[in-house]
């Protein structure tokens, strides 16, 4: 099917390429002309403006936004609304707060526009492996864009989880769980690293991947990181967060739901910005492995 893709960053460009390989026609727009040119070289149709992108799509249109959460999404919607027509579908595939997604769905519904929020997981590996998609929206809107969703996701890798807002809610909780898992791996490897047994952390990460009850894709990524840097000496123990963990903890507070592990894992990320630790190094390495997130060099460690 035809689809517009707005935002050709680390995720948007790879998603565009996966869609092109899946036989879709993709019209692309980005603030960077070089990014547009790179996608055009892969077979996409370039658009110099949002107006040009909309003009290249025949109603009923589907437009996927892959822009940073917050004001950039609102700004993009404000520019698109006068250009779209009743029945068109807007998809937000970024990491928006689900409250914002619910609000935006109500806003565009006033003009007869459908809103789909797609929580998207897969990071830089999504091009090859496919993206896990947690999708919110009406049955009609999700059904209309399902060919795109099935191309982006691996088999059984997408689910329509509820009305608009539900997709980003599920992705928020997903990332909270991710925080907890990463923290547990970090603590375990820190204990191993500090023992007097001279344990080979790469060897342990590798053997745990085969038959162990703690095997996971995150552990696969840890094994890769330890293979390149057995003691993570080139990585500073400074772990960023992109917001979803905070939102998960706030939601737990609002609902009186105890989330001690996820909450503490968020606090540990905060503490990593003050005191270096091997646990934080592991988590920083994992974020770099699955999402291509930048890491700080070890020589940037605070003293």
C-alpha atoms as one frame of an Amber mdcrd trajectory, in Angstrom:
protein
   0.000   0.000   0.000   0.982   3.682  -0.191   2.148   5.305   3.035   3.854
   8.521   4.043   6.777   8.423   6.485   7.662  11.610   8.338  10.976  11.413
  10.183  13.969   9.495   8.848  16.112   9.126  11.939  17.606   5.904  13.250
  14.215   4.166  13.330  12.274   5.919  10.574  14.885   5.303   7.878  15.105
   1.586   8.663  11.338   1.232   8.831  11.102   2.911   5.430  13.610   0.453
   4.005  11.760  -2.547   5.464   8.501  -1.270   3.961  10.123  -0.764   0.561
  11.506  -4.290   0.662   8.006  -5.469   1.509   6.620  -3.968  -1.692   5.004
  -0.809  -0.309   5.277   2.624  -1.889   6.693   5.014   0.710   6.649   8.794
   0.408   9.211  10.298   2.780   9.795  13.667   4.419  12.436  14.865   6.857
  14.036  18.123   7.948  17.280  16.745   6.512  17.435  16.771   2.714  20.301
  14.262   2.937  18.091  11.828   4.871  15.379  12.139   2.223  17.927  11.604
  -0.539  19.233   8.456   1.167  15.728   6.956   1.295  15.026   7.998  -2.286
  18.193   6.156  -3.320  16.631   3.024  -1.783  13.420   3.463  -3.772  11.271
   5.843  -1.733   9.486   8.862  -3.189  10.867  12.080  -1.741   8.774  15.031
  -0.624  10.226  18.465   0.040   7.415  19.421   2.440   4.507  17.905   4.330
   2.181  19.372   1.741   4.090  17.624  -1.026   3.961  14.368   0.940   0.180
  14.561   1.332  -0.218  15.433  -2.365   1.732  12.307  -3.323  -0.738  10.086
  -1.456  -4.185   9.251  -2.787  -7.102   9.280  -0.320  -7.587   7.268   1.823
  -4.161   8.288   3.106  -1.980   6.730   5.776   0.760   8.915   7.259   3.272
   7.516   9.754   5.009   9.983  12.075   8.390   8.904  13.432   9.410  12.105
  15.204  10.507  12.827  18.787   7.813  12.714  21.458   6.232  15.913  22.719
   6.051  19.192  20.836   7.446  17.800  17.549   4.453  15.446  17.287   1.963
  18.226  18.062   3.660  20.518  15.558   3.576  17.858  12.844  -0.113  17.168
  13.462  -0.918  20.888  13.356   0.736  21.142   9.945  -0.941  18.009   8.603
  -4.530  18.582   9.730  -5.382  21.279   7.142  -4.000  18.996   4.424  -5.743
  15.734   5.287  -9.293  14.686   4.482 -11.943  12.695   6.328 -11.016   9.061
   6.788  -7.255   9.543   6.519  -5.172   7.777   9.179  -2.363   9.316  11.227
   0.028   6.900  12.937   2.424   7.893  15.713   5.150   5.266  15.930   7.358
   7.150  18.376   7.582   6.962  22.153   4.763   9.357  22.982   3.118   9.505
  26.388  -0.179   7.653  26.135  -2.050  10.610  27.640  -0.835  12.698  24.700
  -1.949  10.015  22.255  -5.436   9.938  23.753  -5.650  13.733  23.540  -4.402
  13.802  19.960  -6.873  11.128  18.895  -9.740  13.264  20.207  -8.318  16.339
  18.487  -8.063  14.829  15.006 -11.378  12.983  15.355 -13.031  16.397  15.212
 -11.977  16.553  11.573 -12.846  12.949  10.819  -9.223  11.802  10.949  -8.352
   8.436  12.515  -5.450   8.188  14.975  -3.353   5.076  15.533  -0.637   4.941
  18.187   1.954   2.263  17.603   4.318   1.454  20.429   7.408   0.320  18.525
  10.190  -1.887  19.883  13.127  -3.363  18.042  15.681  -0.584  17.867  18.408
  -0.765  15.261  17.734  -4.501  14.797  14.209  -3.928  13.526  15.226  -3.671
   9.875  16.474  -7.258   9.900  14.433  -8.881  12.659  11.200  -6.860  12.441
   9.594  -4.533  14.954   7.332  -5.505  17.826   4.278  -3.259  17.400   1.728
  -2.558  20.149  -1.104  -0.751  18.386  -3.997   1.379  19.618  -6.855   2.723
  17.506 -10.237   1.853  16.033 -10.790  -1.495  14.326 -11.353   0.342  11.047
  -8.150   2.388  11.186  -5.945  -0.474  12.350  -7.454  -2.775   9.739  -6.715
  -0.225   7.028  -3.002   0.026   7.897  -2.592  -3.656   8.777  -0.613  -4.445
   5.592   2.038  -1.987   6.768   1.979  -3.358  10.316   2.416  -6.927   9.082
   5.388  -5.915   6.948   7.121  -4.041   9.764   6.561  -6.788  12.346   7.903
 -10.339  12.388   5.301 -13.150  12.425   3.021 -12.647  15.459   4.938  -9.455
  16.243   2.079  -6.985  16.190  -1.076  -6.767  18.280  -4.076  -4.426  18.289
  -4.256  -3.872  22.042  -7.158  -1.423  22.331  -8.445   2.035  21.519  -6.240
   5.036  20.779  -3.700   5.467  23.572  -3.554   1.761  24.430  -0.597   1.119
  22.143   1.606   3.686  23.806   0.370   2.599  27.240   1.482  -0.991  26.582
   4.820   0.238  25.185   5.323   2.376  28.303   4.903  -0.668  30.546   7.093
  -2.715  28.190   9.914  -0.225  28.699   9.400  -0.252  32.457   9.855  -4.033
  32.439  12.923  -3.560  30.246  14.415  -1.242  32.894  13.996  -3.926  35.551
  15.486  -6.697  33.412  18.498  -4.594  32.466  19.102  -3.653  36.089  19.003
  -7.313  37.178  21.538  -8.321  34.537  23.707  -5.368  35.490  23.721  -6.280
  39.163  24.425  -9.945  38.479  27.395  -9.226  36.256  28.700  -6.668  38.744
  28.732  -9.360  41.445  30.514 -11.754  39.076  33.036  -9.087  38.081  33.874
  -8.313  41.699  34.419 -11.929  42.798  37.854 -13.459  43.444  37.275 -16.245
  40.881  38.537 -14.318  37.808  35.299 -15.164  36.042  35.125 -14.649  32.283
  31.983 -12.540  31.899  31.703 -13.223  28.178  31.830 -16.957  28.833  29.102
 -16.719  31.470  26.868 -14.549  29.295  27.288 -17.042  26.469  26.560 -20.172
  28.497  23.478 -18.567  30.073  22.083 -18.116  26.564  21.771 -21.902  26.113
  19.047 -23.593  28.147  19.134 -21.201  31.103  15.894 -19.813  32.532  17.391
 -16.304  32.329  18.164 -16.469  28.604  16.782 -13.574  26.576  17.578 -11.244
  23.696  19.033  -8.776  26.207  21.415 -11.513  27.348  22.367 -12.151  23.710
  23.266  -8.469  23.463  25.252  -8.605  26.712  27.271 -11.496  25.269  28.058
  -9.376  22.194  29.143  -6.447  24.348  31.429  -8.593  26.535  32.954 -10.225
  23.452  34.123  -6.828  22.225  35.086  -5.412  25.627  35.405  -8.120  28.315
  35.325  -5.656  31.235  33.487  -2.810  29.483  36.533  -0.636  30.057  35.677
   1.713  27.185  32.164   2.522  28.440  31.287   4.961  31.200  28.723   3.762
  33.728  26.262   6.498  32.815  22.763   5.297  31.910  20.302   7.653  30.218
  16.536   7.240  30.233  14.156   8.340  27.500  11.088   8.893  29.658   8.990
   5.739  29.541  10.334   4.385  32.831   9.378   7.616  34.591   5.900   7.479
  33.063   5.504   3.844  34.153   6.419   4.686  37.739   4.110   7.719  37.740
   1.245   5.576  36.434   1.892   3.076  39.212   1.721   5.871  41.764  -1.523
   7.153  40.246  -3.081   3.682  40.342  -1.639   2.635  43.734   0.104  -0.317
  42.072   3.375  -1.386  43.738   6.259  -1.525  41.245   9.312  -1.769  43.516
  11.664  -3.392  40.992  10.882  -1.044  38.104  10.963   1.976  40.415  14.327
   1.012  41.868  15.726   0.316  38.407  14.797   3.868  37.432  16.473   5.197
  40.572  19.590   3.199  39.718  19.750   4.958  36.366  19.658   8.263  38.194
  22.423   7.154  40.554  24.569   6.070  37.608  24.875   9.730  36.683  26.577
  10.438  39.994  28.670   7.367  40.818  30.251   5.006  38.307  29.407   1.313
  38.677  29.916  -1.837  36.655  26.166  -2.489  36.743  25.639   0.829  34.996
  28.271  -0.073  32.422  26.319  -3.244  31.563  23.083  -1.295  31.159  24.758
   1.377  29.035  26.239  -1.351  26.825  22.826  -3.012  26.433  21.163   0.271
  25.393  23.881   0.719  22.786  23.441  -2.848  21.528  19.660  -2.893  21.095
  18.943   0.698  20.207  22.176   2.203  18.958  21.958   4.696  21.829  25.155
   6.665  22.329  27.452   5.699  25.197  29.875   7.928  27.043  33.533   7.016
  26.745  35.157   5.727  29.889  37.452   8.724  30.019  34.309  10.854  30.488
  33.655   9.177  33.841  33.352  11.653  36.671  36.011  11.605  39.382
